[in-house]
Amino acid sequence: MTGRSGLWTVDLPEALPFVLLRIRLAAIQMVSAATIASYVGLGGLGRVIFDGMGRRDFGQVQAVL
């Protein structure tokens, strides 16, 4: 097995769940920081999320995500 074939058959399938987890965690952190920033009055993307949650318009909140 060459180095390149080992990468595609062994290393990448093993690492893929961890890579996807890190992407998910980064997205959660970004959305939570934007929401907290709008809560303290800084506006931005979090304002749309915060307004949607306040009006219980979950379609608006989901559209941002």
PQR file with spaces between the fields and no chain letter, atoms N, CA, C, O and H, PARSE charges and radii, in Angstrom:
ATOM       1  N    MET     1       0.847   -1.168    0.000 -0.4000 1.5000
ATOM       2  CA   MET     1       0.000    0.000    0.000 -0.0000 2.0000
ATOM       3  C    MET     1       0.897    1.237    0.000  0.5500 1.7000
ATOM       4  O    MET     1       1.777    1.384    0.848 -0.5500 1.4000
ATOM       5  N    THR     2       0.661    2.104   -0.950 -0.4000 1.5000
ATOM       6  CA   THR     2       1.451    3.329   -1.020 -0.0000 2.0000
ATOM       7  C    THR     2       0.905    4.348   -0.038  0.5500 1.7000
ATOM       8  O    THR     2      -0.164    4.162    0.544 -0.5500 1.4000
ATOM       9  H    THR     2      -0.053    1.985   -1.639  0.4000 1.0000
ATOM      10  N    GLY     3       1.648    5.418    0.136 -0.4000 1.5000
ATOM      11  CA   GLY     3       1.228    6.458    1.075 -0.0000 2.0000
ATOM      12  C    GLY     3      -0.085    7.107    0.686  0.5500 1.7000
ATOM      13  O    GLY     3      -0.929    7.398    1.533 -0.5500 1.4000
ATOM      14  H    GLY     3       2.516    5.570   -0.337  0.4000 1.0000
ATOM      15  N    ARG     4      -0.244    7.329   -0.620 -0.4000 1.5000
ATOM      16  CA   ARG     4      -1.465    7.990   -1.091 -0.0000 2.0000
ATOM      17  C    ARG     4      -2.682    7.082   -0.959  0.5500 1.7000
ATOM      18  O    ARG     4      -3.758    7.546   -0.582 -0.5500 1.4000
ATOM      19  H    ARG     4       0.442    7.093   -1.308  0.4000 1.0000
ATOM      20  N    SER     5      -2.531    5.820   -1.258 -0.4000 1.5000
ATOM      21  CA   SER     5      -3.679    4.911   -1.139 -0.0000 2.0000
ATOM      22  C    SER     5      -4.021    4.673    0.332  0.5500 1.7000
ATOM      23  O    SER     5      -5.190    4.488    0.673 -0.5500 1.4000
ATOM      24  H    SER     5      -1.657    5.443   -1.565  0.4000 1.0000
ATOM      25  N    GLY     6      -3.022    4.674    1.195 -0.4000 1.5000
ATOM      26  CA   GLY     6      -3.282    4.548    2.629 -0.0000 2.0000
ATOM      27  C    GLY     6      -4.036    5.744    3.177  0.5500 1.7000
ATOM      28  O    GLY     6      -4.860    5.617    4.083 -0.5500 1.4000
ATOM      29  H    GLY     6      -2.073    4.824    0.918  0.4000 1.0000
ATOM      30  N    LEU     7      -3.742    6.908    2.616 -0.4000 1.5000
ATOM      31  CA   LEU     7      -4.446    8.112    3.029 -0.0000 2.0000
ATOM      32  C    LEU     7      -5.930    8.001    2.731  0.5500 1.7000
ATOM      33  O    LEU     7      -6.765    8.300    3.585 -0.5500 1.4000
ATOM      34  H    LEU     7      -3.073    7.012    1.880  0.4000 1.0000
ATOM      35  N    TRP     8      -6.262    7.571    1.514 -0.4000 1.5000
ATOM      36  CA   TRP     8      -7.666    7.513    1.097 -0.0000 2.0000
ATOM      37  C    TRP     8      -8.421    6.323    1.686  0.5500 1.7000
ATOM      38  O    TRP     8      -9.638    6.398    1.855 -0.5500 1.4000
ATOM      39  H    TRP     8      -5.584    7.329    0.819  0.4000 1.0000
ATOM      40  N    THR     9      -7.735    5.240    1.997 -0.4000 1.5000
ATOM      41  CA   THR     9      -8.445    4.054    2.483 -0.0000 2.0000
ATOM      42  C    THR     9      -8.447    3.912    3.995  0.5500 1.7000
ATOM      43  O    THR     9      -9.340    3.270    4.548 -0.5500 1.4000
ATOM      44  H    THR     9      -6.747    5.180    1.860  0.4000 1.0000
ATOM      45  N    VAL    10      -7.461    4.501    4.682 -0.4000 1.5000
ATOM      46  CA   VAL    10      -7.369    4.313    6.132 -0.0000 2.0000
ATOM      47  C    VAL    10      -7.479    5.646    6.879  0.5500 1.7000
ATOM      48  O    VAL    10      -8.368    5.814    7.713 -0.5500 1.4000
ATOM      49  H    VAL    10      -6.736    5.023    4.232  0.4000 1.0000
ATOM      50  N    ASP    11      -6.599    6.575    6.592 -0.4000 1.5000
ATOM      51  CA   ASP    11      -6.500    7.797    7.383 -0.0000 2.0000
ATOM      52  C    ASP    11      -7.718    8.704    7.233  0.5500 1.7000
ATOM      53  O    ASP    11      -8.266    9.168    8.233 -0.5500 1.4000
ATOM      54  H    ASP    11      -5.877    6.439    5.914  0.4000 1.0000
ATOM      55  N    LEU    12      -8.141    8.958    6.017 -0.4000 1.5000
ATOM      56  CA   LEU    12      -9.259    9.867    5.808 -0.0000 2.0000
ATOM      57  C    LEU    12     -10.568    9.343    6.390  0.5500 1.7000
ATOM      58  O    LEU    12     -11.266   10.108    7.056 -0.5500 1.4000
ATOM      59  H    LEU    12      -7.696    8.581    5.205  0.4000 1.0000
ATOM      60  N    PRO    13     -10.940    8.081    6.177 -0.5600 1.5000
ATOM      61  CA   PRO    13     -12.181    7.602    6.812  0.2800 2.0000
ATOM      62  C    PRO    13     -12.127    7.633    8.341  0.5500 1.7000
ATOM      63  O    PRO    13     -13.154    7.832    8.991 -0.5500 1.4000
ATOM      64  N    GLU    14     -10.947    7.440    8.915 -0.4000 1.5000
ATOM      65  CA   GLU    14     -10.823    7.522   10.371 -0.0000 2.0000
ATOM      66  C    GLU    14     -10.937    8.954   10.873  0.5500 1.7000
ATOM      67  O    GLU    14     -11.523    9.189   11.930 -0.5500 1.4000
ATOM      68  H    GLU    14     -10.113    7.279    8.388  0.4000 1.0000
ATOM      69  N    ALA    15     -10.397    9.898   10.149 -0.4000 1.5000
ATOM      70  CA   ALA    15     -10.366   11.290   10.592 -0.0000 2.0000
ATOM      71  C    ALA    15     -11.641   12.054   10.262  0.5500 1.7000
ATOM      72  O    ALA    15     -11.898   13.095   10.867 -0.5500 1.4000
ATOM      73  H    ALA    15      -9.921    9.707    9.290  0.4000 1.0000
ATOM      74  N    LEU    16     -12.437   11.576    9.332 -0.4000 1.5000
ATOM      75  CA   LEU    16     -13.606   12.318    8.871 -0.0000 2.0000
ATOM      76  C    LEU    16     -14.599   12.655    9.986  0.5500 1.7000
ATOM      77  O    LEU    16     -15.066   13.794   10.020 -0.5500 1.4000
ATOM      78  H    LEU    16     -12.228   10.731    8.841  0.4000 1.0000
ATOM      79  N    PRO    17     -14.952   11.751   10.893 -0.5600 1.5000
ATOM      80  CA   PRO    17     -15.872   12.150   11.969  0.2800 2.0000
ATOM      81  C    PRO    17     -15.338   13.279   12.843  0.5500 1.7000
ATOM      82  O    PRO    17     -16.106   14.137   13.277 -0.5500 1.4000
ATOM      83  N    PHE    18     -14.047   13.289   13.105 -0.4000 1.5000
ATOM      84  CA   PHE    18     -13.465   14.348   13.921 -0.0000 2.0000
ATOM      85  C    PHE    18     -13.438   15.683   13.186  0.5500 1.7000
ATOM      86  O    PHE    18     -13.654   16.732   13.794 -0.5500 1.4000
ATOM      87  H    PHE    18     -13.424   12.592   12.753  0.4000 1.0000
ATOM      88  N    VAL    19     -13.177   15.649   11.894 -0.4000 1.5000
ATOM      89  CA   VAL    19     -13.171   16.876   11.102 -0.0000 2.0000
ATOM      90  C    VAL    19     -14.576   17.469   11.059  0.5500 1.7000
ATOM      91  O    VAL    19     -14.747   18.674   11.241 -0.5500 1.4000
ATOM      92  H    VAL    19     -13.002   14.798   11.400  0.4000 1.0000
ATOM      93  N    LEU    20     -15.579   16.628   10.818 -0.4000 1.5000
ATOM      94  CA   LEU    20     -16.959   17.109   10.771 -0.0000 2.0000
ATOM      95  C    LEU    20     -17.413   17.624   12.130  0.5500 1.7000
ATOM      96  O    LEU    20     -18.166   18.596   12.198 -0.5500 1.4000
ATOM      97  H    LEU    20     -15.439   15.649   10.669  0.4000 1.0000
ATOM      98  N    LEU    21     -16.973   16.995   13.207 -0.4000 1.5000
ATOM      99  CA   LEU    21     -17.301   17.466   14.543 -0.0000 2.0000
ATOM     100  C    LEU    21     -16.730   18.852   14.781  0.5500 1.7000
ATOM     101  O    LEU    21     -17.413   19.716   15.332 -0.5500 1.4000
ATOM     102  H    LEU    21     -16.361   16.206   13.152  0.4000 1.0000
ATOM     103  N    ARG    22     -15.499   19.074   14.378 -0.4000 1.5000
ATOM     104  CA   ARG    22     -14.876   20.388   14.569 -0.0000 2.0000
ATOM     105  C    ARG    22     -15.581   21.468   13.749  0.5500 1.7000
ATOM     106  O    ARG    22     -15.725   22.600   14.210 -0.5500 1.4000
ATOM     107  H    ARG    22     -14.944   18.372   13.930  0.4000 1.0000
ATOM     108  N    ILE    23     -16.019   21.128   12.544 -0.4000 1.5000
ATOM     109  CA   ILE    23     -16.764   22.096   11.724 -0.0000 2.0000
ATOM     110  C    ILE    23     -18.086   22.439   12.399  0.5500 1.7000
ATOM     111  O    ILE    23     -18.492   23.600   12.432 -0.5500 1.4000
ATOM     112  H    ILE    23     -15.903   20.208   12.168  0.4000 1.0000
ATOM     113  N    ARG    24     -18.755   21.422   12.937 -0.4000 1.5000
ATOM     114  CA   ARG    24     -20.025   21.644   13.626 -0.0000 2.0000
ATOM     115  C    ARG    24     -19.832   22.517   14.870  0.5500 1.7000
ATOM     116  O    ARG    24     -20.620   23.431   15.114 -0.5500 1.4000
ATOM     117  H    ARG    24     -18.425   20.478   12.910  0.4000 1.0000
ATOM     118  N    LEU    25     -18.800   22.242   15.643 -0.4000 1.5000
ATOM     119  CA   LEU    25     -18.535   23.033   16.835 -0.0000 2.0000
ATOM     120  C    LEU    25     -18.192   24.484   16.491  0.5500 1.7000
ATOM     121  O    LEU    25     -18.586   25.405   17.207 -0.5500 1.4000
ATOM     122  H    LEU    25     -18.160   21.500   15.445  0.4000 1.0000
ATOM     123  N    ALA    26     -17.465   24.684   15.405 -0.4000 1.5000
ATOM     124  CA   ALA    26     -17.125   26.044   14.979 -0.0000 2.0000
ATOM     125  C    ALA    26     -18.383   26.803   14.568  0.5500 1.7000
ATOM     126  O    ALA    26     -18.515   27.990   14.866 -0.5500 1.4000
ATOM     127  H    ALA    26     -17.145   23.937   14.823  0.4000 1.0000
ATOM     128  N    ALA    27     -19.309   26.128   13.886 -0.4000 1.5000
ATOM     129  CA   ALA    27     -20.559   26.775   13.486 -0.0000 2.0000
ATOM     130  C    ALA    27     -21.403   27.131   14.703  0.5500 1.7000
ATOM     131  O    ALA    27     -21.996   28.209   14.751 -0.5500 1.4000
ATOM     132  H    ALA    27     -19.202   25.163   13.644  0.4000 1.0000
ATOM     133  N    ILE    28     -21.462   26.246   15.678 -0.4000 1.5000
ATOM     134  CA   ILE    28     -22.217   26.521   16.901 -0.0000 2.0000
ATOM     135  C    ILE    28     -21.612   27.704   17.643  0.5500 1.7000
ATOM     136  O    ILE    28     -22.340   28.563   18.138 -0.5500 1.4000
ATOM     137  H    ILE    28     -20.980   25.370   15.639  0.4000 1.0000
ATOM     138  N    GLN    29     -20.303   27.754   17.722 -0.4000 1.5000
ATOM     139  CA   GLN    29     -19.635   28.855   18.413 -0.0000 2.0000
ATOM     140  C    GLN    29     -19.880   30.175   17.690  0.5500 1.7000
ATOM     141  O    GLN    29     -20.075   31.202   18.341 -0.5500 1.4000
ATOM     142  H    GLN    29     -19.711   27.056   17.320  0.4000 1.0000
ATOM     143  N    MET    30     -19.873   30.170   16.372 -0.4000 1.5000
ATOM     144  CA   MET    30     -20.100   31.387   15.608 -0.0000 2.0000
ATOM     145  C    MET    30     -21.513   31.918   15.827  0.5500 1.7000
ATOM     146  O    MET    30     -21.703   33.115   16.042 -0.5500 1.4000
ATOM     147  H    MET    30     -19.715   29.336   15.843  0.4000 1.0000
ATOM     148  N    VAL    31     -22.504   31.026   15.773 -0.4000 1.5000
ATOM     149  CA   VAL    31     -23.892   31.449   15.948 -0.0000 2.0000
ATOM     150  C    VAL    31     -24.120   31.936   17.372  0.5500 1.7000
ATOM     151  O    VAL    31     -24.807   32.939   17.573 -0.5500 1.4000
ATOM     152  H    VAL    31     -22.349   30.054   15.599  0.4000 1.0000
ATOM     153  N    SER    32     -23.565   31.256   18.357 -0.4000 1.5000
ATOM     154  CA   SER    32     -23.777   31.694   19.740 -0.0000 2.0000
ATOM     155  C    SER    32     -23.090   33.032   20.005  0.5500 1.7000
ATOM     156  O    SER    32     -23.646   33.874   20.711 -0.5500 1.4000
ATOM     157  H    SER    32     -23.008   30.442   18.194  0.4000 1.0000
ATOM     158  N    ALA    33     -21.916   33.241   19.465 -0.4000 1.5000
ATOM     159  CA   ALA    33     -21.230   34.529   19.651 -0.0000 2.0000
ATOM     160  C    ALA    33     -21.997   35.654   18.974  0.5500 1.7000
ATOM     161  O    ALA    33     -22.085   36.753   19.522 -0.5500 1.4000
ATOM     162  H    ALA    33     -21.464   32.558   18.891  0.4000 1.0000
ATOM     163  N    ALA    34     -22.553   35.400   17.797 -0.4000 1.5000
ATOM     164  CA   ALA    34     -23.331   36.432   17.101 -0.0000 2.0000
ATOM     165  C    ALA    34     -24.600   36.763   17.882  0.5500 1.7000
ATOM     166  O    ALA    34     -24.998   37.925   17.958 -0.5500 1.4000
ATOM     167  H    ALA    34     -22.481   34.508   17.352  0.4000 1.0000
ATOM     168  N    THR    35     -25.237   35.743   18.464 -0.4000 1.5000
ATOM     169  CA   THR    35     -26.454   35.971   19.230 -0.0000 2.0000
ATOM     170  C    THR    35     -26.153   36.758   20.503  0.5500 1.7000
ATOM     171  O    THR    35     -26.897   37.672   20.857 -0.5500 1.4000
ATOM     172  H    THR    35     -24.913   34.799   18.403  0.4000 1.0000
ATOM     173  N    ILE    36     -25.081   36.412   21.182 -0.4000 1.5000
ATOM     174  CA   ILE    36     -24.709   37.146   22.399 -0.0000 2.0000
ATOM     175  C    ILE    36     -24.330   38.585   22.051  0.5500 1.7000
ATOM     176  O    ILE    36     -24.660   39.505   22.798 -0.5500 1.4000
ATOM     177  H    ILE    36     -24.476   35.670   20.894  0.4000 1.0000
ATOM     178  N    ALA    37     -23.650   38.789   20.941 -0.4000 1.5000
ATOM     179  CA   ALA    37     -23.272   40.139   20.525 -0.0000 2.0000
ATOM     180  C    ALA    37     -24.501   40.989   20.253  0.5500 1.7000
ATOM     181  O    ALA    37     -24.513   42.175   20.581 -0.5500 1.4000
ATOM     182  H    ALA    37     -23.382   38.041   20.333  0.4000 1.0000
ATOM     183  N    SER    38     -25.535   40.406   19.660 -0.4000 1.5000
ATOM     184  CA   SER    38     -26.755   41.186   19.410 -0.0000 2.0000
ATOM     185  C    SER    38     -27.505   41.447   20.704  0.5500 1.7000
ATOM     186  O    SER    38     -28.185   42.465   20.831 -0.5500 1.4000
ATOM     187  H    SER    38     -25.526   39.442   19.393  0.4000 1.0000
ATOM     188  N    TYR    39     -27.391   40.543   21.663 -0.4000 1.5000
ATOM     189  CA   TYR    39     -28.066   40.722   22.954 -0.0000 2.0000
ATOM     190  C    TYR    39     -27.505   41.934   23.708  0.5500 1.7000
ATOM     191  O    TYR    39     -28.249   42.653   24.376 -0.5500 1.4000
ATOM     192  H    TYR    39     -26.839   39.716   21.560  0.4000 1.0000
ATOM     193  N    VAL    40     -26.221   42.150   23.600 -0.4000 1.5000
ATOM     194  CA   VAL    40     -25.623   43.296   24.289 -0.0000 2.0000
ATOM     195  C    VAL    40     -25.651   44.557   23.441  0.5500 1.7000
ATOM     196  O    VAL    40     -25.127   45.590   23.858 -0.5500 1.4000
ATOM     197  H    VAL    40     -25.617   41.566   23.057  0.4000 1.0000
ATOM     198  N    GLY    41     -26.255   44.492   22.252 -0.4000 1.5000
ATOM     199  CA   GLY    41     -26.491   45.690   21.463 -0.0000 2.0000
ATOM     200  C    GLY    41     -25.525   45.940   20.326  0.5500 1.7000
ATOM     201  O    GLY    41     -25.466   47.058   19.814 -0.5500 1.4000
ATOM     202  H    GLY    41     -26.681   43.653   21.913  0.4000 1.0000
ATOM     203  N    LEU    42     -24.772   44.945   19.915 -0.4000 1.5000
ATOM     204  CA   LEU    42     -23.815   45.171   18.835 -0.0000 2.0000
ATOM     205  C    LEU    42     -24.377   44.875   17.450  0.5500 1.7000
ATOM     206  O    LEU    42     -23.714   45.161   16.452 -0.5500 1.4000
ATOM     207  H    LEU    42     -24.821   44.037   20.331  0.4000 1.0000
ATOM     208  N    GLY    43     -25.582   44.311   17.359 -0.4000 1.5000
ATOM     209  CA   GLY    43     -26.228   44.078   16.063 -0.0000 2.0000
ATOM     210  C    GLY    43     -25.583   42.955   15.288  0.5500 1.7000
ATOM     211  O    GLY    43     -25.032   42.023   15.873 -0.5500 1.4000
ATOM     212  H    GLY    43     -26.120   44.079   18.169  0.4000 1.0000
ATOM     213  N    GLY    44     -25.650   43.041   13.979 -0.4000 1.5000
ATOM     214  CA   GLY    44     -25.055   42.034   13.113 -0.0000 2.0000
ATOM     215  C    GLY    44     -25.992   40.865   12.838  0.5500 1.7000
ATOM     216  O    GLY    44     -27.212   40.989   12.948 -0.5500 1.4000
ATOM     217  H    GLY    44     -26.098   43.798   13.504  0.4000 1.0000
ATOM     218  N    LEU    45     -25.407   39.744   12.484 -0.4000 1.5000
ATOM     219  CA   LEU    45     -26.169   38.545   12.134 -0.0000 2.0000
ATOM     220  C    LEU    45     -26.992   38.038   13.311  0.5500 1.7000
ATOM     221  O    LEU    45     -28.078   37.495   13.113 -0.5500 1.4000
ATOM     222  H    LEU    45     -24.416   39.644   12.394  0.4000 1.0000
ATOM     223  N    GLY    46     -26.504   38.204   14.507 -0.4000 1.5000
ATOM     224  CA   GLY    46     -27.218   37.750   15.685 -0.0000 2.0000
ATOM     225  C    GLY    46     -28.535   38.467   15.903  0.5500 1.7000
ATOM     226  O    GLY    46     -29.434   37.925   16.546 -0.5500 1.4000
ATOM     227  H    GLY    46     -25.622   38.645   14.668  0.4000 1.0000
ATOM     228  N    ARG    47     -28.665   39.673   15.380 -0.4000 1.5000
ATOM     229  CA   ARG    47     -29.917   40.433   15.512 -0.0000 2.0000
ATOM     230  C    ARG    47     -31.054   39.679   14.832  0.5500 1.7000
ATOM     231  O    ARG    47     -32.160   39.622   15.370 -0.5500 1.4000
ATOM     232  H    ARG    47     -27.935   40.114   14.858  0.4000 1.0000
ATOM     233  N    VAL    48     -30.805   39.107   13.674 -0.4000 1.5000
ATOM     234  CA   VAL    48     -31.829   38.351   12.948 -0.0000 2.0000
ATOM     235  C    VAL    48     -32.207   37.105   13.741  0.5500 1.7000
ATOM     236  O    VAL    48     -33.387   36.768   13.838 -0.5500 1.4000
ATOM     237  H    VAL    48     -29.907   39.154   13.237  0.4000 1.0000
ATOM     238  N    ILE    49     -31.226   36.426   14.304 -0.4000 1.5000
ATOM     239  CA   ILE    49     -31.480   35.232   15.098 -0.0000 2.0000
ATOM     240  C    ILE    49     -32.269   35.600   16.347  0.5500 1.7000
ATOM     241  O    ILE    49     -33.257   34.943   16.676 -0.5500 1.4000
ATOM     242  H    ILE    49     -30.267   36.701   14.226  0.4000 1.0000
ATOM     243  N    PHE    50     -31.843   36.631   17.033 -0.4000 1.5000
ATOM     244  CA   PHE    50     -32.484   37.035   18.284 -0.0000 2.0000
ATOM     245  C    PHE    50     -33.924   37.490   18.035  0.5500 1.7000
ATOM     246  O    PHE    50     -34.817   37.147   18.811 -0.5500 1.4000
ATOM     247  H    PHE    50     -31.041   37.164   16.767  0.4000 1.0000
ATOM     248  N    ASP    51     -34.166   38.256   16.965 -0.4000 1.5000
ATOM     249  CA   ASP    51     -35.525   38.693   16.639 -0.0000 2.0000
ATOM     250  C    ASP    51     -36.420   37.516   16.272  0.5500 1.7000
ATOM     251  O    ASP    51     -37.587   37.468   16.659 -0.5500 1.4000
ATOM     252  H    ASP    51     -33.441   38.534   16.335  0.4000 1.0000
ATOM     253  N    GLY    52     -35.864   36.572   15.525 -0.4000 1.5000
ATOM     254  CA   GLY    52     -36.651   35.392   15.154 -0.0000 2.0000
ATOM     255  C    GLY    52     -37.035   34.549   16.356  0.5500 1.7000
ATOM     256  O    GLY    52     -38.144   34.018   16.418 -0.5500 1.4000
ATOM     257  H    GLY    52     -34.916   36.611   15.210  0.4000 1.0000
ATOM     258  N    MET    53     -36.120   34.424   17.314 -0.4000 1.5000
ATOM     259  CA   MET    53     -36.442   33.671   18.521 -0.0000 2.0000
ATOM     260  C    MET    53     -37.471   34.409   19.362  0.5500 1.7000
ATOM     261  O    MET    53     -38.340   33.787   19.973 -0.5500 1.4000
ATOM     262  H    MET    53     -35.220   34.856   17.263  0.4000 1.0000
ATOM     263  N    GLY    54     -37.377   35.728   19.395 -0.4000 1.5000
ATOM     264  CA   GLY    54     -38.338   36.522   20.164 -0.0000 2.0000
ATOM     265  C    GLY    54     -39.739   36.441   19.597  0.5500 1.7000
ATOM     266  O    GLY    54     -40.711   36.433   20.352 -0.5500 1.4000
ATOM     267  H    GLY    54     -36.672   36.233   18.899  0.4000 1.0000
ATOM     268  N    ARG    55     -39.861   36.379   18.274 -0.4000 1.5000
ATOM     269  CA   ARG    55     -41.176   36.277   17.628 -0.0000 2.0000
ATOM     270  C    ARG    55     -41.616   34.839   17.405  0.5500 1.7000
ATOM     271  O    ARG    55     -42.692   34.582   16.865 -0.5500 1.4000
ATOM     272  H    ARG    55     -39.071   36.385   17.661  0.4000 1.0000
ATOM     273  N    ARG    56     -40.776   33.914   17.825 -0.4000 1.5000
ATOM     274  CA   ARG    56     -41.004   32.480   17.614 -0.0000 2.0000
ATOM     275  C    ARG    56     -41.176   32.161   16.127  0.5500 1.7000
ATOM     276  O    ARG    56     -41.966   31.300   15.741 -0.5500 1.4000
ATOM     277  H    ARG    56     -39.902   34.123   18.264  0.4000 1.0000
ATOM     278  N    ASP    57     -40.417   32.879   15.314 -0.4000 1.5000
ATOM     279  CA   ASP    57     -40.384   32.631   13.875 -0.0000 2.0000
ATOM     280  C    ASP    57     -39.167   31.763   13.588  0.5500 1.7000
ATOM     281  O    ASP    57     -38.103   32.258   13.219 -0.5500 1.4000
ATOM     282  H    ASP    57     -39.776   33.579   15.627  0.4000 1.0000
ATOM     283  N    PHE    58     -39.346   30.452   13.767 -0.4000 1.5000
ATOM     284  CA   PHE    58     -38.228   29.541   13.657 -0.0000 2.0000
ATOM     285  C    PHE    58     -37.735   29.389   12.221  0.5500 1.7000
ATOM     286  O    PHE    58     -36.601   28.965   11.998 -0.5500 1.4000
ATOM     287  H    PHE    58     -40.211   30.050   14.067  0.4000 1.0000
ATOM     288  N    GLY    59     -38.568   29.726   11.255 -0.4000 1.5000
ATOM     289  CA   GLY    59     -38.124   29.742    9.869 -0.0000 2.0000
ATOM     290  C    GLY    59     -37.055   30.797    9.633  0.5500 1.7000
ATOM     291  O    GLY    59     -36.102   30.573    8.887 -0.5500 1.4000
ATOM     292  H    GLY    59     -39.490   30.070   11.436  0.4000 1.0000
ATOM     293  N    GLN    60     -37.219   31.942   10.271 -0.4000 1.5000
ATOM     294  CA   GLN    60     -36.228   33.018   10.149 -0.0000 2.0000
ATOM     295  C    GLN    60     -34.914   32.604   10.811  0.5500 1.7000
ATOM     296  O    GLN    60     -33.836   32.852   10.271 -0.5500 1.4000
ATOM     297  H    GLN    60     -37.993   32.124   10.877  0.4000 1.0000
ATOM     298  N    VAL    61     -35.008   31.981   11.968 -0.4000 1.5000
ATOM     299  CA   VAL    61     -33.805   31.544   12.665 -0.0000 2.0000
ATOM     300  C    VAL    61     -33.087   30.469   11.845  0.5500 1.7000
ATOM     301  O    VAL    61     -31.862   30.493   11.725 -0.5500 1.4000
ATOM     302  H    VAL    61     -35.884   31.780   12.407  0.4000 1.0000
ATOM     303  N    GLN    62     -33.836   29.543   11.292 -0.4000 1.5000
ATOM     304  CA   GLN    62     -33.244   28.466   10.510 -0.0000 2.0000
ATOM     305  C    GLN    62     -32.660   28.982    9.202  0.5500 1.7000
ATOM     306  O    GLN    62     -31.670   28.433    8.719 -0.5500 1.4000
ATOM     307  H    GLN    62     -34.831   29.524   11.390  0.4000 1.0000
ATOM     308  N    ALA    63     -33.240   30.009    8.623 -0.4000 1.5000
ATOM     309  CA   ALA    63     -32.719   30.561    7.369 -0.0000 2.0000
ATOM     310  C    ALA    63     -31.330   31.144    7.564  0.5500 1.7000
ATOM     311  O    ALA    63     -30.499   31.088    6.658 -0.5500 1.4000
ATOM     312  H    ALA    63     -34.045   30.455    9.016  0.4000 1.0000
ATOM     313  N    VAL    64     -31.074   31.697    8.725 -0.4000 1.5000
ATOM     314  CA   VAL    64     -29.750   32.258    8.999 -0.0000 2.0000
ATOM     315  C    VAL    64     -28.728   31.154    9.140  0.5500 1.7000
ATOM     316  O    VAL    64     -27.590   31.283    8.689 -0.5500 1.4000
ATOM     317  H    VAL    64     -31.748   31.743    9.461  0.4000 1.0000
ATOM     318  N    LEU    65     -29.145   30.063    9.771 -0.4000 1.5000
ATOM     319  CA   LEU    65     -28.211   28.975    9.998 -0.0000 2.0000
ATOM     320  C    LEU    65     -27.962   28.264    8.709  0.5500 1.7000
ATOM     321  O    LEU    65     -27.196   27.301    8.673 -0.5500 1.4000
ATOM     322  H    LEU    65     -30.069   29.959   10.137  0.4000 1.0000
